Amino acid sequence: MKKNANGPRRDKTDLPEKICASCGLPFSWRKKWARTWDEIRYCSDRCRNARK
């Protein structure tokens, strides 16, 4: 793990992943999903809109 001015930095390979409920492809954690990561099921708006 590398360090920067804010402390230890995570590599992108260390981020948690989930499988999209619509397309079945894996997707990684994003900072904008930090508060709702447990509720996220789809990798994109396109997959979320295509759910049926």
Secondary structure by P-SEA (a helix, b strand, c coil): ccccccccccccccbbbbbbccccbbbbbcccccccccccccccaaaaaacc
